Amino acid sequence: MDALSDVLRLGAPNRRRLSVWRAVGPVGRVRALGGAGDEGAHAGCRAHLVYYHLVTEGSCVASIDGADPVRLTAGEVVLLPHGDPHVMASACDIKAVPAWDVYTPPPPGEVVGLRCGGGGEITRIVCGFLACEKGPCNPLLDSLPPILRVNVRADPTASWIEASLRFGACEAAAQRSGGATVLAKLSELLFVEAVRSFIESLPAEQTGWLAGLRDRFVGRALALIHARPAHPWTVEELGRGVGLSRSALAERFATVLGQPPAQYLTRWRLQLAAQKLRAGQGRAVAKIAEEVGYESEAAFNRAFKREIGIPPAAWRRGGEDRTTARDATAL
């Protein structure tokens, strides 16, 4: 399994929601949910939220605090990997309307249609979120920018996503059997395709985990680590596996990822352990430590507390500071 697939598998969404928004300018400006603000606090949801908005007709502007607004046209999707509060608008100079003012949560498994604004051109947007367990050291989410725009219509390998989502939204709105399940899977595929398109668009000089996936040698080293995370990897052994000397791999890995292979291996092991601790409440910590490559529980406890900030037992109980959120729309 390649590194991207492995990370996506570990953080697979456990909840999704989708809505179809029909906005009419020039007053179609909605302040969306997300983050830790009053309107973004999804009470009872401990998962990490990834929002997306796919424009199927018309155009709009997406914006978050601290970043330049992003203009979207039909066929483009904007992702907010960190769940930040954001605004969807026909223009930047219009006062925002809270999403709750135009939204009524649908029954489980159904798609809601929203209307906002009046007096201008129509914009239609398929909106949703994926809820997943981020964990303490998720290299994918940690590497993505706060706001990400991808043109799925212009990409021959991804253009089918737009057509499929539009069809799926119609299916679910018509309450045909299986419509919600189809949309759930399509939402995940949309996220994956957007990430893949973003990776391919990175400049040659780009560094970081996503750039490492594309690097001939670092990408292969990451694949080896993710295929056998409990193996006692050394840089020399990884180098042999990718066709580089120990020193050459160590230098290239550190240059691209900003950390040595051993540090990356440790952090990924602890990400796996954090997920296992939450998923297997009755399993012994020593057993989980062994499964992720630690010979002793004491060494595992020290590493976990050093990297995560709290002991494994406290993490299992949910003692870390987490943002809560209300189960609501992605608008």
C-alpha positions as protocol buffer text, in pm:
chain_id: "A"
residue {
  index: 1
  type: MET
  ca { x: 0 y: 0 z: 0 }
}
residue {
  index: 2
  type: ASP
  ca { x: 135 y: 346 z: -90 }
}
residue {
  index: 3
  type: ALA
  ca { x: 175 y: 609 z: 181 }
}
residue {
  index: 4
  type: LEU
  ca { x: -118 y: 826 z: 68 }
}
residue {
  index: 5
  type: SER
  ca { x: -357 y: 530 z: 64 }
}
residue {
  index: 6
  type: ASP
  ca { x: -237 y: 424 z: 407 }
}
residue {
  index: 7
  type: VAL
  ca { x: -296 y: 768 z: 559 }
}
residue {
  index: 8
  type: LEU
  ca { x: -637 y: 793 z: 391 }
}
residue {
  index: 9
  type: ARG
  ca { x: -729 y: 449 z: 524 }
}
residue {
  index: 10
  type: LEU
  ca { x: -639 y: 543 z: 880 }
}
residue {
  index: 11
  type: GLY
  ca { x: -838 y: 865 z: 865 }
}
residue {
  index: 12
  type: ALA
  ca { x: -1135 y: 723 z: 677 }
}
residue {
  index: 13
  type: PRO
  ca { x: -1448 y: 934 z: 732 }
}
residue {
  index: 14
  type: ASN
  ca { x: -1698 y: 804 z: 984 }
}
residue {
  index: 15
  type: ARG
  ca { x: -1972 y: 1059 z: 902 }
}
residue {
  index: 16
  type: ARG
  ca { x: -2065 y: 1265 z: 597 }
}
residue {
  index: 17
  type: ARG
  ca { x: -2329 y: 1521 z: 516 }
}
residue {
  index: 18
  type: LEU
  ca { x: -2428 y: 1682 z: 189 }
}
residue {
  index: 19
  type: SER
  ca { x: -2659 y: 1967 z: 87 }
}
residue {
  index: 20
  type: VAL
  ca { x: -2744 y: 2138 z: -241 }
}
residue {
  index: 21
  type: TRP
  ca { x: -2737 y: 2517 z: -221 }
}
residue {
  index: 22
  type: ARG
  ca { x: -2921 y: 2739 z: -471 }
}
residue {
  index: 23
  type: ALA
  ca { x: -2793 y: 3092 z: -415 }
}
residue {
  index: 24
  type: VAL
  ca { x: -2909 y: 3401 z: -603 }
}
residue {
  index: 25
  type: GLY
  ca { x: -2685 y: 3709 z: -607 }
}
residue {
  index: 26
  type: PRO
  ca { x: -2608 y: 3972 z: -522 }
}
residue {
  index: 27
  type: VAL
  ca { x: -2712 y: 3899 z: -162 }
}
residue {
  index: 28
  type: GLY
  ca { x: -2624 y: 3533 z: -159 }
}
residue {
  index: 29
  type: ARG
  ca { x: -2354 y: 3544 z: 109 }
}
residue {
  index: 30
  type: VAL
  ca { x: -2353 y: 3274 z: 376 }
}
residue {
  index: 31
  type: ARG
  ca { x: -2119 y: 3254 z: 673 }
}
residue {
  index: 32
  type: ALA
  ca { x: -2042 y: 2887 z: 695 }
}
residue {
  index: 33
  type: LEU
  ca { x: -1987 y: 2654 z: 987 }
}
residue {
  index: 34
  type: GLY
  ca { x: -1649 y: 2530 z: 1096 }
}
residue {
  index: 35
  type: GLY
  ca { x: -1375 y: 2571 z: 1352 }
}
residue {
  index: 36
  type: ALA
  ca { x: -1424 y: 2656 z: 1717 }
}
residue {
  index: 37
  type: GLY
  ca { x: -1644 y: 2964 z: 1679 }
}
residue {
  index: 38
  type: ASP
  ca { x: -2001 y: 2982 z: 1806 }
}
residue {
  index: 39
  type: GLU
  ca { x: -2150 y: 2875 z: 1474 }
}
residue {
  index: 40
  type: GLY
  ca { x: -1876 y: 2629 z: 1396 }
}
residue {
  index: 41
  type: ALA
  ca { x: -1903 y: 2443 z: 1725 }
}
residue {
  index: 42
  type: HIS
  ca { x: -2072 y: 2119 z: 1632 }
}
residue {
  index: 43
  type: ALA
  ca { x: -2174 y: 1997 z: 1977 }
}
residue {
  index: 44
  type: GLY
  ca { x: -2121 y: 1628 z: 2031 }
}
residue {
  index: 45
  type: CYS
  ca { x: -1891 y: 1577 z: 1731 }
}
residue {
  index: 46
  type: ARG
  ca { x: -1535 y: 1496 z: 1833 }
}
residue {
  index: 47
  type: ALA
  ca { x: -1420 y: 1425 z: 1479 }
}
residue {
  index: 48
  type: HIS
  ca { x: -1212 y: 1644 z: 1253 }
}
residue {
  index: 49
  type: LEU
  ca { x: -1424 y: 1805 z: 980 }
}
residue {
  index: 50
  type: VAL
  ca { x: -1316 y: 1854 z: 618 }
}
residue {
  index: 51
  type: TYR
  ca { x: -1556 y: 2080 z: 427 }
}
residue {
  index: 52
  type: TYR
  ca { x: -1603 y: 2092 z: 52 }
}
residue {
  index: 53
  type: HIS
  ca { x: -1808 y: 2300 z: -192 }
}
residue {
  index: 54
  type: LEU
  ca { x: -1845 y: 2201 z: -557 }
}
residue {
  index: 55
  type: VAL
  ca { x: -1984 y: 2473 z: -786 }
}
residue {
  index: 56
  type: THR
  ca { x: -2203 y: 2316 z: -1055 }
}
residue {
  index: 57
  type: GLU
  ca { x: -2352 y: 2636 z: -1196 }
}
residue {
  index: 58
  type: GLY
  ca { x: -2262 y: 3006 z: -1181 }
}
residue {
  index: 59
  type: SER
  ca { x: -1977 y: 3144 z: -970 }
}
residue {
  index: 60
  type: CYS
  ca { x: -1900 y: 3251 z: -615 }
}
residue {
  index: 61
  type: VAL
  ca { x: -1624 y: 3351 z: -374 }
}
residue {
  index: 62
  type: ALA
  ca { x: -1495 y: 3140 z: -86 }
}
residue {
  index: 63
  type: SER
  ca { x: -1298 y: 3306 z: 192 }
}
residue {
  index: 64
  type: ILE
  ca { x: -1154 y: 3243 z: 536 }
}
residue {
  index: 65
  type: ASP
  ca { x: -985 y: 3476 z: 780 }
}
residue {
  index: 66
  type: GLY
  ca { x: -617 y: 3532 z: 708 }
}
residue {
  index: 67
  type: ALA
  ca { x: -624 y: 3416 z: 344 }
}
residue {
  index: 68
  type: ASP
  ca { x: -704 y: 3576 z: 9 }
}
residue {
  index: 69
  type: PRO
  ca { x: -1057 y: 3509 z: -122 }
}
residue {
  index: 70
  type: VAL
  ca { x: -1085 y: 3232 z: -381 }
}
residue {
  index: 71
  type: ARG
  ca { x: -1306 y: 3285 z: -687 }
}
residue {
  index: 72
  type: LEU
  ca { x: -1486 y: 2969 z: -796 }
}
residue {
  index: 73
  type: THR
  ca { x: -1659 y: 2897 z: -1125 }
}
residue {
  index: 74
  type: ALA
  ca { x: -1863 y: 2599 z: -1242 }
}
residue {
  index: 75
  type: GLY
  ca { x: -1659 y: 2280 z: -1224 }
}
residue {
  index: 76
  type: GLU
  ca { x: -1434 y: 2398 z: -942 }
}
residue {
  index: 77
  type: VAL
  ca { x: -1432 y: 2264 z: -590 }
}
residue {
  index: 78
  type: VAL
  ca { x: -1293 y: 2428 z: -278 }
}
residue {
  index: 79
  type: LEU
  ca { x: -1181 y: 2216 z: 16 }
}
residue {
  index: 80
  type: LEU
  ca { x: -1121 y: 2338 z: 370 }
}
residue {
  index: 81
  type: PRO
  ca { x: -911 y: 2055 z: 518 }
}
residue {
  index: 82
  type: HIS
  ca { x: -886 y: 2211 z: 864 }
}
residue {
  index: 83
  type: GLY
  ca { x: -1255 y: 2280 z: 916 }
}
residue {
  index: 84
  type: ASP
  ca { x: -1207 y: 2657 z: 934 }
}
residue {
  index: 85
  type: PRO
  ca { x: -1506 y: 2895 z: 953 }
}
residue {
  index: 86
  type: HIS
  ca { x: -1558 y: 3028 z: 602 }
}
residue {
  index: 87
  type: VAL
  ca { x: -1784 y: 3239 z: 384 }
}
residue {
  index: 88
  type: MET
  ca { x: -1945 y: 3149 z: 51 }
}
residue {
  index: 89
  type: ALA
  ca { x: -2057 y: 3459 z: -136 }
}
residue {
  index: 90
  type: SER
  ca { x: -2143 y: 3614 z: -469 }
}
residue {
  index: 91
  type: ALA
  ca { x: -1907 y: 3900 z: -380 }
}
residue {
  index: 92
  type: CYS
  ca { x: -1674 y: 3995 z: -96 }
}
residue {
  index: 93
  type: ASP
  ca { x: -1843 y: 4324 z: -3 }
}
residue {
  index: 94
  type: ILE
  ca { x: -2179 y: 4185 z: 110 }
}
residue {
  index: 95
  type: LYS
  ca { x: -2274 y: 4124 z: 470 }
}
residue {
  index: 96
  type: ALA
  ca { x: -2277 y: 3755 z: 555 }
}
residue {
  index: 97
  type: VAL
  ca { x: -2590 y: 3568 z: 663 }
}
residue {
  index: 98
  type: PRO
  ca { x: -2534 y: 3291 z: 922 }
}
residue {
  index: 99
  type: ALA
  ca { x: -2577 y: 2946 z: 772 }
}
residue {
  index: 100
  type: TRP
  ca { x: -2823 y: 2855 z: 1046 }
}
residue {
  index: 101
  type: ASP
  ca { x: -3061 y: 3123 z: 916 }
}
residue {
  index: 102
  type: VAL
  ca { x: -3109 y: 2938 z: 586 }
}
residue {
  index: 103
  type: TYR
  ca { x: -3058 y: 2581 z: 697 }
}
residue {
  index: 104
  type: THR
  ca { x: -3275 y: 2314 z: 856 }
}
residue {
  index: 105
  type: PRO
  ca { x: -3094 y: 1988 z: 937 }
}
residue {
  index: 106
  type: PRO
  ca { x: -3241 y: 1703 z: 729 }
}
residue {
  index: 107
  type: PRO
  ca { x: -3336 y: 1362 z: 864 }
}
residue {
  index: 108
  type: PRO
  ca { x: -3043 y: 1116 z: 874 }
}
residue {
  index: 109
  type: GLY
  ca { x: -2938 y: 999 z: 530 }
}
residue {
  index: 110
  type: GLU
  ca { x: -3127 y: 1269 z: 337 }
}
residue {
  index: 111
  type: VAL
  ca { x: -3001 y: 1560 z: 128 }
}
residue {
  index: 112
  type: VAL
  ca { x: -3129 y: 1910 z: 198 }
}
residue {
  index: 113
  type: GLY
  ca { x: -3182 y: 2181 z: -62 }
}
residue {
  index: 114
  type: LEU
  ca { x: -3109 y: 2540 z: 44 }
}
residue {
  index: 115
  type: ARG
  ca { x: -3208 y: 2874 z: -108 }
}
residue {
  index: 116
  type: CYS
  ca { x: -3042 y: 3205 z: -32 }
}
residue {
  index: 117
  type: GLY
  ca { x: -3047 y: 3555 z: -181 }
}
residue {
  index: 118
  type: GLY
  ca { x: -3237 y: 3701 z: -474 }
}
residue {
  index: 119
  type: GLY
  ca { x: -3222 y: 3943 z: -763 }
}
residue {
  index: 120
  type: GLY
  ca { x: -2926 y: 3812 z: -957 }
}
residue {
  index: 121
  type: GLU
  ca { x: -2769 y: 3518 z: -1135 }
}
residue {
  index: 122
  type: ILE
  ca { x: -2820 y: 3169 z: -995 }
}
residue {
  index: 123
  type: THR
  ca { x: -2532 y: 2973 z: -845 }
}
residue {
  index: 124
  type: ARG
  ca { x: -2571 y: 2610 z: -748 }
}
residue {
  index: 125
  type: ILE
  ca { x: -2327 y: 2443 z: -510 }
}
residue {
  index: 126
  type: VAL
  ca { x: -2304 y: 2087 z: -382 }
}
residue {
  index: 127
  type: CYS
  ca { x: -2176 y: 2121 z: -26 }
}
residue {
  index: 128
  type: GLY
  ca { x: -2077 y: 1874 z: 237 }
}
residue {
  index: 129
  type: PHE
  ca { x: -1831 y: 1763 z: 498 }
}
residue {
  index: 130
  type: LEU
  ca { x: -1638 y: 1454 z: 588 }
}
residue {
  index: 131
  type: ALA
  ca { x: -1590 y: 1379 z: 956 }
}
residue {
  index: 132
  type: CYS
  ca { x: -1284 y: 1173 z: 1043 }
}
residue {
  index: 133
  type: GLU
  ca { x: -1044 y: 1102 z: 1327 }
}
residue {
  index: 134
  type: LYS
  ca { x: -747 y: 1330 z: 1263 }
}
residue {
  index: 135
  type: GLY
  ca { x: -522 y: 1193 z: 1533 }
}
residue {
  index: 136
  type: PRO
  ca { x: -216 y: 1372 z: 1669 }
}
residue {
  index: 137
  type: CYS
  ca { x: 24 y: 1327 z: 1374 }
}
residue {
  index: 138
  type: ASN
  ca { x: -171 y: 1308 z: 1048 }
}
residue {
  index: 139
  type: PRO
  ca { x: 83 y: 1397 z: 777 }
}
residue {
  index: 140
  type: LEU
  ca { x: -179 y: 1453 z: 506 }
}
residue {
  index: 141
  type: LEU
  ca { x: -404 y: 1698 z: 690 }
}
residue {
  index: 142
  type: ASP
  ca { x: -103 y: 1869 z: 845 }
}
residue {
  index: 143
  type: SER
  ca { x: 40 y: 1930 z: 495 }
}
residue {
  index: 144
  type: LEU
  ca { x: -268 y: 2070 z: 324 }
}
residue {
  index: 145
  type: PRO
  ca { x: -325 y: 2448 z: 304 }
}
residue {
  index: 146
  type: PRO
  ca { x: -625 y: 2604 z: 484 }
}
residue {
  index: 147
  type: ILE
  ca { x: -815 y: 2651 z: 158 }
}
residue {
  index: 148
  type: LEU
  ca { x: -765 y: 2445 z: -156 }
}
residue {
  index: 149
  type: ARG
  ca { x: -920 y: 2500 z: -500 }
}
residue {
  index: 150
  type: VAL
  ca { x: -925 y: 2230 z: -767 }
}
residue {
  index: 151
  type: ASN
  ca { x: -1087 y: 2238 z: -1112 }
}
residue {
  index: 152
  type: VAL
  ca { x: -1229 y: 1889 z: -1149 }
}
residue {
  index: 153
  type: ARG
  ca { x: -1404 y: 1974 z: -1476 }
}
residue {
  index: 154
  type: ALA
  ca { x: -1075 y: 2063 z: -1647 }
}
residue {
  index: 155
  type: ASP
  ca { x: -901 y: 1746 z: -1527 }
}
residue {
  index: 156
  type: PRO
  ca { x: -993 y: 1451 z: -1754 }
}
residue {
  index: 157
  type: THR
  ca { x: -904 y: 1206 z: -1476 }
}
residue {
  index: 158
  type: ALA
  ca { x: -1136 y: 1376 z: -1225 }
}
residue {
  index: 159
  type: SER
  ca { x: -1414 y: 1534 z: -1433 }
}
residue {
  index: 160
  type: TRP
  ca { x: -1638 y: 1231 z: -1375 }
}
residue {
  index: 161
  type: ILE
  ca { x: -1652 y: 1325 z: -1006 }
}
residue {
  index: 162
  type: GLU
  ca { x: -1856 y: 1638 z: -1078 }
}
residue {
  index: 163
  type: ALA
  ca { x: -2105 y: 1457 z: -1298 }
}
residue {
  index: 164
  type: SER
  ca { x: -2135 y: 1176 z: -1044 }
}
residue {
  index: 165
  type: LEU
  ca { x: -2196 y: 1411 z: -752 }
}
residue {
  index: 166
  type: ARG
  ca { x: -2462 y: 1600 z: -943 }
}
residue {
  index: 167
  type: PHE
  ca { x: -2632 y: 1274 z: -1035 }
}
residue {
  index: 168
  type: GLY
  ca { x: -2598 y: 1144 z: -680 }
}
residue {
  index: 169
  type: ALA
  ca { x: -2749 y: 1460 z: -536 }
}
residue {
  index: 170
  type: CYS
  ca { x: -3052 y: 1421 z: -764 }
}
residue {
  index: 171
  type: GLU
  ca { x: -3080 y: 1056 z: -667 }
}
residue {
  index: 172
  type: ALA
  ca { x: -3072 y: 1131 z: -295 }
}
residue {
  index: 173
  type: ALA
  ca { x: -3306 y: 1427 z: -325 }
}
residue {
  index: 174
  type: ALA
  ca { x: -3554 y: 1198 z: -500 }
}
residue {
  index: 175
  type: GLN
  ca { x: -3513 y: 958 z: -204 }
}
residue {
  index: 176
  type: ARG
  ca { x: -3419 y: 666 z: -426 }
}
residue {
  index: 177
  type: SER
  ca { x: -3286 y: 365 z: -239 }
}
residue {
  index: 178
  type: GLY
  ca { x: -2911 y: 380 z: -178 }
}
residue {
  index: 179
  type: GLY
  ca { x: -2876 y: 748 z: -275 }
}
residue {
  index: 180
  type: ALA
  ca { x: -2721 y: 854 z: 55 }
}
residue {
  index: 181
  type: THR
  ca { x: -2467 y: 570 z: 40 }
}
residue {
  index: 182
  type: VAL
  ca { x: -2367 y: 667 z: -314 }
}
residue {
  index: 183
  type: LEU
  ca { x: -2313 y: 1027 z: -206 }
}
residue {
  index: 184
  type: ALA
  ca { x: -2107 y: 923 z: 96 }
}
residue {
  index: 185
  type: LYS
  ca { x: -1864 y: 730 z: -124 }
}
residue {
  index: 186
  type: LEU
  ca { x: -1854 y: 1004 z: -387 }
}
residue {
  index: 187
  type: SER
  ca { x: -1769 y: 1260 z: -119 }
}
residue {
  index: 188
  type: GLU
  ca { x: -1464 y: 1056 z: -20 }
}
residue {
  index: 189
  type: LEU
  ca { x: -1361 y: 1016 z: -384 }
}
residue {
  index: 190
  type: LEU
  ca { x: -1393 y: 1392 z: -435 }
}
residue {
  index: 191
  type: PHE
  ca { x: -1155 y: 1455 z: -147 }
}
residue {
  index: 192
  type: VAL
  ca { x: -904 y: 1199 z: -275 }
}
residue {
  index: 193
  type: GLU
  ca { x: -912 y: 1333 z: -631 }
}
residue {
  index: 194
  type: ALA
  ca { x: -869 y: 1690 z: -506 }
}
residue {
  index: 195
  type: VAL
  ca { x: -565 y: 1589 z: -301 }
}
residue {
  index: 196
  type: ARG
  ca { x: -415 y: 1399 z: -596 }
}
residue {
  index: 197
  type: SER
  ca { x: -467 y: 1696 z: -827 }
}
residue {
  index: 198
  type: PHE
  ca { x: -308 y: 1926 z: -570 }
}
residue {
  index: 199
  type: ILE
  ca { x: -3 y: 1699 z: -541 }
}
residue {
  index: 200
  type: GLU
  ca { x: 41 y: 1695 z: -918 }
}
residue {
  index: 201
  type: SER
  ca { x: 22 y: 2076 z: -931 }
}
residue {
  index: 202
  type: LEU
  ca { x: 299 y: 2133 z: -675 }
}
residue {
  index: 203
  type: PRO
  ca { x: 609 y: 2309 z: -814 }
}
residue {
  index: 204
  type: ALA
  ca { x: 926 y: 2105 z: -854 }
}
residue {
  index: 205
  type: GLU
  ca { x: 1096 y: 2289 z: -566 }
}
residue {
  index: 206
  type: GLN
  ca { x: 810 y: 2224 z: -322 }
}
residue {
  index: 207
  type: THR
  ca { x: 896 y: 2049 z: 3 }
}
residue {
  index: 208
  type: GLY
  ca { x: 683 y: 1873 z: 262 }
}
residue {
  index: 209
  type: TRP
  ca { x: 502 y: 1542 z: 297 }
}
residue {
  index: 210
  type: LEU
  ca { x: 290 y: 1582 z: -15 }
}
residue {
  index: 211
  type: ALA
  ca { x: 596 y: 1668 z: -222 }
}
residue {
  index: 212
  type: GLY
  ca { x: 769 y: 1365 z: -70 }
}
residue {
  index: 213
  type: LEU
  ca { x: 502 y: 1137 z: -214 }
}
residue {
  index: 214
  type: ARG
  ca { x: 600 y: 1256 z: -561 }
}
residue {
  index: 215
  type: ASP
  ca { x: 975 y: 1227 z: -505 }
}
residue {
  index: 216
  type: ARG
  ca { x: 1128 y: 918 z: -667 }
}
residue {
  index: 217
  type: PHE
  ca { x: 1332 y: 811 z: -365 }
}
residue {
  index: 218
  type: VAL
  ca { x: 1149 y: 968 z: -69 }
}
residue {
  index: 219
  type: GLY
  ca { x: 816 y: 838 z: -198 }
}
residue {
  index: 220
  type: ARG
  ca { x: 953 y: 484 z: -213 }
}
residue {
  index: 221
  type: ALA
  ca { x: 1099 y: 517 z: 137 }
}
residue {
  index: 222
  type: LEU
  ca { x: 762 y: 636 z: 267 }
}
residue {
  index: 223
  type: ALA
  ca { x: 593 y: 340 z: 99 }
}
residue {
  index: 224
  type: LEU
  ca { x: 832 y: 100 z: 274 }
}
residue {
  index: 225
  type: ILE
  ca { x: 769 y: 260 z: 613 }
}
residue {
  index: 226
  type: HIS
  ca { x: 392 y: 255 z: 570 }
}
residue {
  index: 227
  type: ALA
  ca { x: 392 y: -103 z: 446 }
}
residue {
  index: 228
  type: ARG
  ca { x: 576 y: -227 z: 757 }
}
residue {
  index: 229
  type: PRO
  ca { x: 561 y: 40 z: 1031 }
}
residue {
  index: 230
  type: ALA
  ca { x: 652 y: -203 z: 1311 }
}
residue {
  index: 231
  type: HIS
  ca { x: 969 y: -317 z: 1134 }
}
residue {
  index: 232
  type: PRO
  ca { x: 1292 y: -191 z: 1299 }
}
residue {
  index: 233
  type: TRP
  ca { x: 1388 y: 21 z: 1002 }
}
residue {
  index: 234
  type: THR
  ca { x: 1733 y: 176 z: 976 }
}
residue {
  index: 235
  type: VAL
  ca { x: 1827 y: 446 z: 728 }
}
residue {
  index: 236
  type: GLU
  ca { x: 2076 y: 205 z: 573 }
}
residue {
  index: 237
  type: GLU
  ca { x: 1807 y: -57 z: 513 }
}
residue {
  index: 238
  type: LEU
  ca { x: 1567 y: 202 z: 371 }
}
residue {
  index: 239
  type: GLY
  ca { x: 1844 y: 327 z: 146 }
}
residue {
  index: 240
  type: ARG
  ca { x: 1900 y: -21 z: 6 }
}
residue {
  index: 241
  type: GLY
  ca { x: 1530 y: -51 z: -55 }
}
residue {
  index: 242
  type: VAL
  ca { x: 1513 y: 268 z: -262 }
}
residue {
  index: 243
  type: GLY
  ca { x: 1854 y: 249 z: -431 }
}
residue {
  index: 244
  type: LEU
  ca { x: 2041 y: 519 z: -239 }
}
residue {
  index: 245
  type: SER
  ca { x: 2325 y: 520 z: 10 }
}
residue {
  index: 246
  type: ARG
  ca { x: 2247 y: 578 z: 375 }
}
residue {
  index: 247
  type: SER
  ca { x: 2381 y: 934 z: 370 }
}
residue {
  index: 248
  type: ALA
  ca { x: 2213 y: 1023 z: 39 }
}
residue {
  index: 249
  type: LEU
  ca { x: 1871 y: 907 z: 158 }
}
residue {
  index: 250
  type: ALA
  ca { x: 1908 y: 1078 z: 495 }
}
residue {
  index: 251
  type: GLU
  ca { x: 1994 y: 1407 z: 325 }
}
residue {
  index: 252
  type: ARG
  ca { x: 1718 y: 1382 z: 64 }
}
residue {
  index: 253
  type: PHE
  ca { x: 1454 y: 1278 z: 320 }
}
residue {
  index: 254
  type: ALA
  ca { x: 1544 y: 1564 z: 553 }
}
residue {
  index: 255
  type: THR
  ca { x: 1549 y: 1816 z: 268 }
}
residue {
  index: 256
  type: VAL
  ca { x: 1208 y: 1718 z: 131 }
}
residue {
  index: 257
  type: LEU
  ca { x: 1021 y: 1631 z: 451 }
}
residue {
  index: 258
  type: GLY
  ca { x: 1207 y: 1852 z: 696 }
}
residue {
  index: 259
  type: GLN
  ca { x: 1277 y: 1565 z: 934 }
}
residue {
  index: 260
  type: PRO
  ca { x: 1495 y: 1251 z: 936 }
}
residue {
  index: 261
  type: PRO
  ca { x: 1347 y: 908 z: 853 }
}
residue {
  index: 262
  type: ALA
  ca { x: 1366 y: 790 z: 1215 }
}
residue {
  index: 263
  type: GLN
  ca { x: 1160 y: 1084 z: 1338 }
}
residue {
  index: 264
  type: TYR
  ca { x: 898 y: 1030 z: 1070 }
}
residue {
  index: 265
  type: LEU
  ca { x: 878 y: 661 z: 1156 }
}
residue {
  index: 266
  type: THR
  ca { x: 828 y: 742 z: 1524 }
}
residue {
  index: 267
  type: ARG
  ca { x: 551 y: 992 z: 1455 }
}
residue {
  index: 268
  type: TRP
  ca { x: 368 y: 757 z: 1222 }
}
residue {
  index: 269
  type: ARG
  ca { x: 389 y: 472 z: 1472 }
}
residue {
  index: 270
  type: LEU
  ca { x: 236 y: 698 z: 1734 }
}
residue {
  index: 271
  type: GLN
  ca { x: -41 y: 801 z: 1494 }
}
residue {
  index: 272
  type: LEU
  ca { x: -123 y: 433 z: 1448 }
}
residue {
  index: 273
  type: ALA
  ca { x: -106 y: 376 z: 1822 }
}
residue {
  index: 274
  type: ALA
  ca { x: -338 y: 670 z: 1893 }
}
residue {
  index: 275
  type: GLN
  ca { x: -597 y: 524 z: 1657 }
}
residue {
  index: 276
  type: LYS
  ca { x: -561 y: 176 z: 1809 }
}
residue {
  index: 277
  type: LEU
  ca { x: -595 y: 313 z: 2161 }
}
residue {
  index: 278
  type: ARG
  ca { x: -928 y: 476 z: 2074 }
}
residue {
  index: 279
  type: ALA
  ca { x: -1058 y: 184 z: 1868 }
}
residue {
  index: 280
  type: GLY
  ca { x: -967 y: -92 z: 2113 }
}
residue {
  index: 281
  type: GLN
  ca { x: -1070 y: 31 z: 2456 }
}
residue {
  index: 282
  type: GLY
  ca { x: -1025 y: -310 z: 2614 }
}
residue {
  index: 283
  type: ARG
  ca { x: -684 y: -389 z: 2467 }
}
residue {
  index: 284
  type: ALA
  ca { x: -369 y: -368 z: 2676 }
}
residue {
  index: 285
  type: VAL
  ca { x: -137 y: -74 z: 2608 }
}
residue {
  index: 286
  type: ALA
  ca { x: 158 y: -313 z: 2601 }
}
residue {
  index: 287
  type: LYS
  ca { x: -1 y: -509 z: 2315 }
}
residue {
  index: 288
  type: ILE
  ca { x: -64 y: -196 z: 2112 }
}
residue {
  index: 289
  type: ALA
  ca { x: 293 y: -81 z: 2176 }
}
residue {
  index: 290
  type: GLU
  ca { x: 423 y: -411 z: 2041 }
}
residue {
  index: 291
  type: GLU
  ca { x: 204 y: -389 z: 1731 }
}
residue {
  index: 292
  type: VAL
  ca { x: 348 y: -51 z: 1633 }
}
residue {
  index: 293
  type: GLY
  ca { x: 710 y: -151 z: 1686 }
}
residue {
  index: 294
  type: TYR
  ca { x: 799 y: -89 z: 2052 }
}
residue {
  index: 295
  type: GLU
  ca { x: 971 y: -363 z: 2247 }
}
residue {
  index: 296
  type: SER
  ca { x: 863 y: -230 z: 2586 }
}
residue {
  index: 297
  type: GLU
  ca { x: 559 y: -52 z: 2719 }
}
residue {
  index: 298
  type: ALA
  ca { x: 780 y: 191 z: 2911 }
}
residue {
  index: 299
  type: ALA
  ca { x: 960 y: 305 z: 2594 }
}
residue {
  index: 300
  type: PHE
  ca { x: 626 y: 345 z: 2418 }
}
residue {
  index: 301
  type: ASN
  ca { x: 479 y: 549 z: 2704 }
}
residue {
  index: 302
  type: ARG
  ca { x: 780 y: 783 z: 2703 }
}
residue {
  index: 303
  type: ALA
  ca { x: 766 y: 834 z: 2327 }
}
residue {
  index: 304
  type: PHE
  ca { x: 389 y: 886 z: 2326 }
}
residue {
  index: 305
  type: LYS
  ca { x: 398 y: 1146 z: 2603 }
}
residue {
  index: 306
  type: ARG
  ca { x: 695 y: 1324 z: 2444 }
}
residue {
  index: 307
  type: GLU
  ca { x: 526 y: 1356 z: 2104 }
}
residue {
  index: 308
  type: ILE
  ca { x: 158 y: 1380 z: 2198 }
}
residue {
  index: 309
  type: GLY
  ca { x: 191 y: 1561 z: 2529 }
}
residue {
  index: 310
  type: ILE
  ca { x: -13 y: 1319 z: 2741 }
}
residue {
  index: 311
  type: PRO
  ca { x: 25 y: 949 z: 2837 }
}
residue {
  index: 312
  type: PRO
  ca { x: -144 y: 681 z: 2626 }
}
residue {
  index: 313
  type: ALA
  ca { x: -402 y: 611 z: 2897 }
}
residue {
  index: 314
  type: ALA
  ca { x: -508 y: 977 z: 2905 }
}
residue {
  index: 315
  type: TRP
  ca { x: -536 y: 984 z: 2525 }
}
residue {
  index: 316
  type: ARG
  ca { x: -754 y: 674 z: 2534 }
}
residue {
  index: 317
  type: ARG
  ca { x: -988 y: 845 z: 2783 }
}
residue {
  index: 318
  type: GLY
  ca { x: -1015 y: 1147 z: 2553 }
}
residue {
  index: 319
  type: GLY
  ca { x: -827 y: 1379 z: 2784 }
}
residue {
  index: 320
  type: GLU
  ca { x: -672 y: 1590 z: 2509 }
}
residue {
  index: 321
  type: ASP
  ca { x: -811 y: 1932 z: 2427 }
}
residue {
  index: 322
  type: ARG
  ca { x: -1045 y: 1884 z: 2131 }
}
residue {
  index: 323
  type: THR
  ca { x: -1281 y: 2112 z: 1944 }
}
residue {
  index: 324
  type: THR
  ca { x: -1643 y: 2004 z: 1969 }
}
residue {
  index: 325
  type: ALA
  ca { x: -1892 y: 2068 z: 1697 }
}
residue {
  index: 326
  type: ARG
  ca { x: -2262 y: 2057 z: 1630 }
}
residue {
  index: 327
  type: ASP
  ca { x: -2376 y: 1800 z: 1373 }
}
residue {
  index: 328
  type: ALA
  ca { x: -2480 y: 2044 z: 1102 }
}
residue {
  index: 329
  type: THR
  ca { x: -2453 y: 2153 z: 743 }
}
residue {
  index: 330
  type: ALA
  ca { x: -2130 y: 2221 z: 558 }
}
residue {
  index: 331
  type: LEU
  ca { x: -2252 y: 2562 z: 447 }
}
